[in-house]
Amino acid sequence: MASILVVDDEVGIRDLLSEILNDEGHTVEAAENAQQARELRARFRPDLVLLDIWMPDTDGVTLLKEWAGAGQLTMPVIMMSGHGTIDNAVEATRIGAMAFLEKPIALQKLLRAVEQGLSKPAPSSRPRLEPSLGAAPVLEPPALLAEQSFPLDRPLREARDDFERAYFEFHLAREGGSMTRVADKTGLERTHLYRKLKQLGVDWGRGARRMPPPAGPAAPGMPGTTAPPPALDDDED
């Protein structure tokens, strides 16, 4: 079985996750903060890390970024948070996390995420493209696992809008902001896709962040609609 590092500042969560994963036959080490996580990662060489976002010394996204920048992101990382947002998930997956689980974590979601994480090749084993001198490095998109929870006790339109917003932000993050690839993946014509993102308040830039829904004049010759933004240069994708 696998070796797994659990990083969470709450002792109850560390103990519970360790017990569950031990019962599944895995070897588990636990850290209560980022400093312990650094030491255990270097000594323990885990096959997978479960990493909490909100910790007292260094938050999980910062630690993930530190590992990625130092070339130490050699194992799949699953982020966990009880107060996470779509922005947290997008940022973490762009850095290199493979999944984002919301607390309280359902047992089946945890085991499925761990199983899928362990089935992925380590990031360091994937082929890398060497950039030419002076050129920006080519970044590989992280392996993403779509895990979201949506409160259902509200009007259908609100629930539907939140789902669609999360859906498009997920695909924008996975495709590095390429509108051509997102249109292809989602099955939408590009002009329709632009309008949909505007309606939902989703930024179509590479950061794939939310923005306030814009209000502007109708496009010439198209009453009641908003002019689509200029197309991105997808030759850079």
N, C-alpha and C positions, 0 to 999 in steps of 0.2 A: 504493500500500500504506500501512500504518499506521506511526506513530511509537510506539515502545515503550520504556519505562524499566525496566531491570532493577536491582533493589536487593538486594544480597547481600554479606555481608562476606567470603565465600570467593572468591578470585580465579578458581579453577578453574571454579566454577559460573557466575560472571559471564561468563567467556570462552566456556564451552560454550553457554550460553543465547543469548549474543550471536551466536555463529557460526550456530546453528540458525536463529534468527529472521532473520538477514541473508540466509541461503540461501533463506528463504521470501519475500524481497523487502522485508522491513520495514526501517525505519531504527531503529537501536538506540543508546541511551545507557545507560551503566552507572554505578551509584553503589555505593560500598563501605560507606556508613553513612547514618544518617538525615539528617545535616547536608548531605551531598552530594545526597541525594534531594530535600531541600527546595529547594536551589538549582537543580537540574536540572528539577524539576517546574515551577518558576516561569519558567525560561528556555526550556525545551524544549517545554512544553505537550504532554505525551504523550497519545496516544489510549488507552493502556492501560499499567498498571503491574504488574510482577511483583515482589512485596514479600516478603522473607524475614521471619520472625517474630523469630528469635534473632539480635540484632546487639549489638555491644559498647556503643554509646553510648545509643541509644534503641531499644527493641524495636519490631517492625513493627506490633503491635496499637496501641501508644501513638501511633505516627506516624499510623496510619490514623484514630485517634480525633481527633488534632490536626487533620488535614485536614478531617474531617467537621465538627468544631466551628467551624472557620474558614470554612466554606462552600467549601472547596477540593477537595472530592471530586467533581470534574467529569468524572472518567474512571473506567472500570471498573478494579477492583483485584483481582488474584488473589494470595492469600496462599500462601507456600511454607514448609515446615518439615520438618526431618528428625526432630524430636522432638515433633511436634504431638499434641494430644489432642482429643477431641470438644469439651471445654470451649473450647479455643482456637478451633476452627472455629465453634462457636455464637456466641462473643463477637464474632469478626471479622465474621461474616455479619450479626449484629444491628447492628453499627456501619455496615456498608455494603459489605463485600467481597462479590464475586459468586461466588468459588470458593475452595477450599482444596485445594492439591495437596501430597501427601507426597513427600519426597525418599527415595530417588532417583526423579526424575520420569521416567516412561516417555515416549518421544518422542511417541507418538500421543496420550497424555493431555494433554501440553503443547500440542500443536498444536490439539487439539479445544477445550481451554479457551480458548486465545487466539482461535480462530475464533468461538466463542460469545460471548466477551467483546466482541469488536469488532462483533458483530452487534447488541449491545444499544444502545439510546439512552443518551446520557450522562445521569447522574443529574440534572444541572441542567436538561435539556430536558424532564423529566417534569413534569406539572402538580402544583403544590403547593397544599394547602388552607391558607388563612390562618386561624389560630385567633382566636376572639373574645377581647377584652380580658380578661385574668385567667385564661383557660382554658389548659390544657396543650396544647402543640403536637401536631398529628397527625403521626406519623412514618410515612413510607412504608416498607413492608417491602422489604429489599434483594432484588435478583434473585439467587437462589441456584443454585449448580451443585453437584449431589451428586457428590463424588469422595471415595471412601473405600477404604482397603486393609485387609484383614483377614487375619492369619496363619491358615493352614489346618491346620498341623501340630498339632492338638489335638482333644479330644473334640468331637463334633458339637454337643452341648448348649451348650458354652461358646461355640463359634463362632456358633451361632444366637442366643444371648442377646446377644452383642456386636453382631451385625447389627441385631437388633430394637431394642436400646437406641439405636444410632446413628440408625436409621430414625425413631423417635419423637422424639428430640431435634432432628433436622433439621426435622420438621414443626412441632414446638412453636416453634422459632425462627422459621420462616417465617411462621407464623400468629400470632405475637406472644403465644403462650400461650393463645389461645382454644380451649378444649376443644370447643366446638361445631364450629368449623371443622376442627379436627384430626380429630374423630370423622367428620365428613363426608368429609374427604380420604382417611382410612384405611379407611373403610367399616365402622367398629366402632360398636356402641351405646355410649353414654357410660359406663354402669356397667361394661361390659366393659373399656372403655378405661382407666378409673380403676384397675381391678384389675390390668390389664396393666402400667401404669406403676409401680404399687406393687411388683409382682413383679420388675420389672427394676431397681428402684431409681432411677427417673427422677422428678425433681420436676416436677409439673404447673403450677408457678407460672410467671410471665412470664419469669423468668430461664432456665427450661428447663435447670437444672443437675442433675447427679446427686446423689443422696442415699443414705445407707445404707438397705438394704431394711428397712422398718419391721416390728416384731413387735407385734401387739396382739391383744386378745380378739376372738372371732368376733362378727359382727353379730347382734343379737337376731333370732331366727327364721330364721337362715341358718347352720346349723352348718358349720364348716370353711371359712368365708369371712371376709374382713375387710370391715368397713363402709366404703363409699366415702366420700371426703371431701365436705364441702359443695360444691355447685356454684359455679363462679365466676360473677360477674355479667357475662354476655357482652354486656349492653347497652353496656358500655364499649368493646367491641372495634371 
